[in-house]
Amino acid sequence: MNLSLRKIFFINITFALLALHSSMAAEKLTVYVVNYPLQFFAERIGGEHVNVVFPAPADVDPAYWMPDTPTIAAYQQADLILLNGAGYARWVNKATLPRFGMVITSAGFKEQYLETAEIPTHSHGSEGEHAHESLAFTTWIDFSFAAKQAKAIAEALSRKRTDLRHIFQKNYATLEKDLIALDITIKEVVSNNHARPLVVSHPVYDYFARRYGLNIRSVHWEPDDILTNEQMMELKSILKEHPAKWMIWEGEPVQASVDKLKTLGIDSLVFDPCGNVPKQGDFLTIMRQNVENLKPAFQ
């Protein structure tokens, strides 16, 4: 090969490599998730370099949702599948998903998983009847755990796109600051009276209570349903040993239930775990509002 042909050959190779690099840089990673907190974390960390998909309908609890066959096929084709772990999204154990693409974001603290008492079968909206598992799974409302889950996402994205590691790590550092700020603020809010008895409307606050030293008893009530006489009797029995003055709800309770609780001297507040996409705002705005909602109970 003469000198001129050699130059042309190397020029063509150089342009081909540049074109390939440009194509790779422009291609977004497709990331499927099983709940909204993971979606929020992945979008914050990945930014414009990821396409995050959370396909669960808005009217179901993603922890108990069962995707259809085409949706499972879409999960299988994703670059990454972000799982919560701790028994969350039981359908994952029944589906065939590529192991090389799955990331259990709570695996780094699995030895700190909590067990929760088995609850009789019941339902949430349209996803049908189910019973709560023996593992508590709402890990992310311990905000130190949320930061660890976000870190696992940053590391997984970095493994997929090593050329963008510095961007992912920088974005994670910013998100971590937001999550740790929530952690610190809640500790300050509850510091005056950790032992104050509280009743929570659903068994999803285990990690939250352990992290922040709260004294809770769980019932299993839905905020959209008016409290029945049987539920009021259940609460009266709890109050004999656990004299709570506040009920923490997952969502905004109907006014009739609020009024019934007031007859027992109990006020209501909302701490939304935000497992699904909120109607307004995002994960941080919801959690910051949750913190504000907590304040009256500890004043």
C-alpha positions as CSV (number, residue, x, y, z in Angstrom):
1,M,0.0,0.0,0.0
2,N,1.5,3.3,-1.0
3,L,1.7,6.4,1.2
4,S,-1.3,8.1,-0.2
5,L,-3.6,5.0,0.1
6,R,-2.3,4.5,3.6
7,K,-3.2,8.1,4.6
8,I,-6.7,7.6,3.1
9,F,-7.1,4.3,5.0
10,F,-6.2,5.8,8.3
11,I,-8.4,8.9,7.7
12,N,-11.3,6.6,7.0
13,I,-10.7,4.5,10.0
14,T,-10.5,7.6,12.2
15,F,-13.8,9.0,10.9
16,A,-15.4,5.6,11.4
17,L,-14.3,5.5,15.0
18,L,-15.4,9.0,15.6
19,A,-18.8,8.2,14.1
20,L,-19.1,5.1,16.3
21,H,-18.2,7.0,19.4
22,S,-20.7,9.8,18.5
23,S,-23.4,7.2,17.9
24,M,-22.7,5.5,21.3
25,A,-22.7,8.9,23.0
26,A,-26.1,9.8,21.5
27,E,-27.7,6.5,22.4
28,K,-29.6,6.6,25.7
29,L,-29.7,3.7,28.1
30,T,-33.1,2.2,28.5
31,V,-33.8,1.6,32.2
32,Y,-36.9,-0.1,33.5
33,V,-37.9,0.2,37.2
34,V,-40.4,-1.3,39.6
35,N,-41.4,1.8,41.6
36,Y,-41.4,5.6,41.4
37,P,-38.5,6.3,43.8
38,L,-36.2,4.3,41.6
39,Q,-37.5,6.2,38.6
40,F,-36.8,9.5,40.3
41,F,-33.3,8.4,41.4
42,A,-32.4,7.1,37.9
43,E,-33.6,10.2,36.2
44,R,-31.7,12.5,38.5
45,I,-28.5,10.5,38.1
46,G,-28.8,9.6,34.4
47,G,-30.2,12.9,33.2
48,E,-30.4,13.1,29.4
49,H,-28.4,9.9,29.0
50,V,-31.2,7.6,30.2
51,N,-34.7,6.8,29.2
52,V,-36.4,5.6,32.4
53,V,-39.6,3.6,32.1
54,F,-42.0,2.9,35.0
55,P,-45.0,1.1,33.5
56,A,-47.2,0.5,36.5
57,P,-50.6,2.2,36.2
58,A,-51.2,5.2,38.5
59,D,-54.2,3.5,40.3
60,V,-52.3,0.5,41.7
61,D,-49.7,-0.2,44.4
62,P,-46.6,-1.1,42.3
63,A,-45.5,-3.5,45.1
64,Y,-48.4,-5.8,44.1
65,W,-48.9,-5.0,40.5
66,M,-48.5,-7.8,37.9
67,P,-47.4,-6.6,34.4
68,D,-48.8,-8.3,31.3
69,T,-46.7,-10.3,28.9
70,P,-45.8,-7.5,26.5
71,T,-44.6,-5.4,29.5
72,I,-42.5,-8.2,30.8
73,A,-41.0,-8.5,27.4
74,A,-40.1,-4.8,27.5
75,Y,-38.4,-5.3,30.8
76,Q,-36.4,-8.1,29.3
77,Q,-35.1,-5.9,26.5
78,A,-34.0,-3.0,28.8
79,D,-30.3,-2.2,29.3
80,L,-31.0,-2.1,33.1
81,I,-33.8,-3.4,35.3
82,L,-33.8,-1.6,38.7
83,L,-35.3,-3.6,41.5
84,N,-36.1,-2.5,45.0
85,G,-35.4,-5.8,46.7
86,A,-36.7,-6.8,50.2
87,G,-39.6,-8.7,48.6
88,Y,-40.9,-5.7,46.6
89,A,-42.7,-6.5,43.3
90,R,-43.3,-10.2,43.7
91,W,-43.9,-10.7,40.0
92,V,-40.1,-10.5,39.5
93,N,-39.7,-13.9,41.0
94,K,-42.2,-15.4,38.6
95,A,-40.8,-13.8,35.4
96,T,-37.7,-14.7,33.4
97,L,-35.5,-11.6,33.5
98,P,-31.9,-11.3,32.3
99,R,-29.7,-11.5,35.4
100,F,-26.9,-9.4,33.8
101,G,-29.3,-6.5,33.5
102,M,-30.9,-6.7,37.0
103,V,-29.8,-4.5,39.8
104,I,-31.2,-5.1,43.3
105,T,-30.7,-1.6,44.7
106,S,-31.0,-2.6,48.3
107,A,-28.6,-5.5,48.1
108,G,-25.9,-3.5,49.9
109,F,-27.9,-3.5,53.1
110,K,-29.9,-6.8,52.8
111,E,-28.6,-7.9,56.2
112,Q,-30.7,-5.0,57.6
113,Y,-34.0,-6.0,56.1
114,L,-36.9,-6.0,58.5
115,E,-39.6,-8.6,59.0
116,T,-43.1,-7.5,59.4
117,A,-46.1,-9.4,60.7
118,E,-48.3,-11.2,58.2
119,I,-51.5,-9.3,57.4
120,P,-54.7,-11.0,56.3
121,T,-55.6,-10.8,52.6
122,H,-57.0,-7.4,51.5
123,S,-56.9,-5.2,48.4
124,H,-55.5,-1.8,47.2
125,G,-57.5,-0.4,44.3
126,S,-57.6,-2.4,41.1
127,E,-54.6,-4.7,41.6
128,G,-56.7,-7.2,43.5
129,E,-56.4,-9.1,46.8
130,H,-53.1,-9.8,48.4
131,A,-51.4,-10.4,51.7
132,H,-48.3,-8.5,52.9
133,E,-45.1,-10.4,52.8
134,S,-42.9,-11.3,55.8
135,L,-40.3,-8.7,54.7
136,A,-40.9,-5.0,55.0
137,F,-40.1,-3.4,51.7
138,T,-40.6,0.3,51.9
139,T,-36.8,0.8,52.3
140,W,-36.5,4.2,50.8
141,I,-38.3,6.1,53.6
142,D,-35.2,5.4,55.6
143,F,-33.4,8.2,53.7
144,S,-30.0,6.8,54.5
145,F,-31.1,3.6,52.7
146,A,-32.6,5.7,49.9
147,A,-29.1,7.3,49.4
148,K,-27.6,3.8,49.2
149,Q,-30.1,2.7,46.6
150,A,-29.3,5.8,44.6
151,K,-25.6,5.0,44.8
152,A,-26.3,1.4,43.5
153,I,-28.0,3.0,40.5
154,A,-25.1,5.4,39.9
155,E,-22.7,2.5,39.9
156,A,-24.9,0.4,37.6
157,L,-25.2,3.2,35.1
158,S,-21.5,3.8,35.3
159,R,-20.8,0.2,34.5
160,K,-22.9,0.4,31.4
161,R,-21.4,3.7,30.2
162,T,-17.9,4.1,31.6
163,D,-17.4,7.2,29.5
164,L,-20.2,8.9,31.4
165,R,-19.1,7.8,34.9
166,H,-18.0,11.3,36.0
167,I,-21.5,12.7,35.0
168,F,-23.4,10.0,36.8
169,Q,-21.2,10.3,39.9
170,K,-21.6,14.1,40.0
171,N,-25.4,13.8,39.6
172,Y,-25.5,11.2,42.4
173,A,-23.5,13.4,44.7
174,T,-26.2,16.1,44.3
175,L,-29.0,13.7,44.9
176,E,-27.3,12.3,47.9
177,K,-27.1,15.7,49.5
178,D,-30.9,16.1,49.0
179,L,-31.6,12.7,50.6
180,I,-29.2,13.2,53.5
181,A,-30.8,16.7,54.1
182,L,-34.2,15.0,54.5
183,D,-32.6,12.4,56.9
184,I,-31.1,15.1,59.1
185,T,-34.3,17.2,59.1
186,I,-36.5,14.3,60.2
187,K,-34.1,13.5,63.0
188,E,-34.4,17.1,64.1
189,V,-38.2,17.1,63.9
190,V,-38.7,14.0,66.0
191,S,-35.8,14.7,68.5
192,N,-38.1,16.3,71.1
193,N,-40.1,13.2,71.7
194,H,-39.1,9.9,70.1
195,A,-41.3,7.9,72.5
196,R,-44.5,9.7,71.5
197,P,-47.0,7.0,70.6
198,L,-48.2,7.0,67.0
199,V,-50.6,4.9,65.0
200,V,-49.9,4.3,61.3
201,S,-52.6,3.4,58.9
202,H,-50.6,0.8,57.0
203,P,-47.6,-1.6,57.7
204,V,-45.2,0.3,55.5
205,Y,-43.4,2.5,58.0
206,D,-41.1,-0.2,59.5
207,Y,-37.8,1.2,58.1
208,F,-38.9,4.8,58.8
209,A,-39.7,4.0,62.4
210,R,-36.5,2.2,63.0
211,R,-34.3,4.9,61.4
212,Y,-35.9,7.8,63.3
213,G,-36.7,5.9,66.6
214,L,-40.5,6.2,66.3
215,N,-42.9,4.4,68.6
216,I,-45.6,3.1,66.2
217,R,-48.4,0.6,66.0
218,S,-49.8,-0.4,62.6
219,V,-53.4,-1.0,61.6
220,H,-54.5,-1.7,58.0
221,W,-56.8,1.0,56.9
222,E,-57.3,2.6,53.5
223,P,-57.5,6.4,53.4
224,D,-60.3,6.3,50.8
225,D,-62.6,4.2,53.0
226,I,-64.7,5.5,55.9
227,L,-63.7,3.9,59.2
228,T,-66.1,1.1,60.3
229,N,-67.3,0.5,63.8
230,E,-65.1,-2.6,63.8
231,Q,-62.0,-0.5,63.0
232,M,-62.9,2.0,65.7
233,M,-63.1,-0.8,68.2
234,E,-59.8,-2.1,67.0
235,L,-58.3,1.3,67.6
236,K,-59.8,1.7,71.0
237,S,-58.2,-1.6,72.0
238,I,-54.8,-0.4,70.8
239,L,-55.1,2.9,72.6
240,K,-55.4,1.2,76.0
241,E,-51.8,0.2,75.8
242,H,-50.6,2.7,73.2
243,P,-52.2,6.1,73.9
244,A,-51.5,7.8,70.6
245,K,-52.7,11.3,69.7
246,W,-51.8,11.1,66.0
247,M,-52.6,8.8,63.1
248,I,-50.2,8.8,60.1
249,W,-51.9,8.0,56.8
250,E,-50.4,6.9,53.5
251,G,-52.7,9.3,51.6
252,E,-55.3,11.9,52.3
253,P,-58.0,10.3,54.4
254,V,-61.7,11.0,53.8
255,Q,-63.1,13.7,56.1
256,A,-65.5,11.3,57.8
257,S,-62.6,9.2,59.1
258,V,-60.8,12.3,60.3
259,D,-63.9,13.3,62.2
260,K,-64.3,9.9,63.7
261,L,-60.7,9.9,64.9
262,K,-61.2,13.3,66.5
263,T,-63.9,11.9,68.7
264,L,-61.1,9.8,70.3
265,G,-58.7,12.7,70.6
266,I,-56.7,11.7,67.6
267,D,-55.5,14.0,64.8
268,S,-54.5,12.9,61.3
269,L,-51.5,13.6,59.2
270,V,-50.2,12.3,55.8
271,F,-46.8,10.8,55.2
272,D,-46.9,9.5,51.6
273,P,-44.4,6.8,50.9
274,C,-44.7,7.8,47.2
275,G,-44.3,4.3,45.7
276,N,-46.2,5.5,42.6
277,V,-45.9,8.7,40.5
278,P,-47.5,11.6,42.5
279,K,-50.2,13.6,40.9
280,Q,-48.2,16.8,41.5
281,G,-44.6,17.4,42.3
282,D,-41.8,14.8,42.5
283,F,-40.2,12.6,45.1
284,L,-38.4,15.4,46.9
285,T,-41.4,17.7,47.0
286,I,-43.6,15.0,48.4
287,M,-41.0,14.0,51.0
288,R,-40.4,17.6,52.0
289,Q,-44.2,18.0,52.5
290,N,-44.2,14.8,54.5
291,V,-41.6,16.4,56.8
292,E,-43.8,19.5,57.2
293,N,-46.8,17.3,58.0
294,L,-44.9,15.5,60.7
295,K,-44.0,18.7,62.6
296,P,-47.3,19.2,64.5
297,A,-47.1,15.7,65.9
298,F,-43.8,16.4,67.6
299,Q,-44.2,20.0,68.8
